[in-house]
Amino acid sequence: MRYFEDFPVGQIEEFGQYSMSQEEIIEFASEFDPQFFHVDPEAAKGHFFGGLIASGWHTASAMMRMIADHQYKDAPTMGSSGLDELRWVSPVRPEEVLSVKSEVLEATPHPRKNDRGFIKFSHTVSNQKGEVKLTMISNVIFGTNPNGREA
């Protein structure tokens, strides 16, 4: 298990590999963000993006999957108190492979409940060329190690 105490300030982790296919980009956007530059490759060629791009929400969802599979796996997460920032830095195109770099910015014990604490993360999503695609600052609640708690 990974507990609140296992996320020290300054810790950096790099993880994940998520490939965005054209089919998946169109499928996601058709349901959740049906703008032409997400769903119509031909029409998207005439847009200033110059072609089909993934919805930013799709990119954020892919990032969340990688975070859940790595950082939250075997960890007592208790949800999130929200985001401080979410930025779509550059568009994600079909066949790009995404990964996440995550840094712990703050680790704050809960002021009244010793069974949890707040971790503030900075996440950066990049493609296989190292080009930044998305940045996010999030606040996540993690359970503390029950073996290390004061009575």
QUITAGI-V754907 format. One record per backbone hydrogen bond with DSSP energy under -0.5 kcal/mol. NH is the residue of the N-H (numbers start at 0). CO is the residue of the C=O. If there is no record, write none. Layout:
BEGIN
{{NH;CO} {NH;CO}}
END
This chain:
BEGIN
{{1;73} {2;0} {3;142} {5;2} {6;3} {9;103} {10;7} {12;101} {14;99} {17;97} {19;95} {20;18} {24;20} {25;21} {26;22} {27;23} {28;24} {29;25} {30;26} {30;27} {31;27} {32;28} {34;32} {37;34} {38;34} {39;35} {40;38} {43;39} {44;40} {44;41} {45;42} {46;43} {49;46} {50;43} {52;36} {53;91} {58;54} {59;55} {60;56} {61;57} {62;58} {63;59} {64;60} {65;61} {66;62} {67;63} {68;64} {69;65} {70;66} {71;66} {74;71} {75;1} {76;74} {77;78} {77;140} {80;138} {81;138} {83;136} {84;136} {86;134} {88;86} {88;132} {89;132} {92;90} {94;19} {95;92} {97;17} {97;95} {98;125} {99;14} {100;123} {101;12} {102;121} {103;10} {104;102} {104;119} {105;119} {107;117} {108;106} {109;115} {113;111} {115;112} {116;141} {117;107} {118;139} {119;105} {120;118} {120;137} {121;102} {122;120} {122;135} {123;100} {124;133} {125;98} {125;123} {126;130} {129;126} {132;124} {133;124} {134;86} {135;122} {136;84} {137;120} {137;135} {138;81} {139;118} {140;78} {141;116} {141;139} {142;75} {143;114} {147;144}}
END
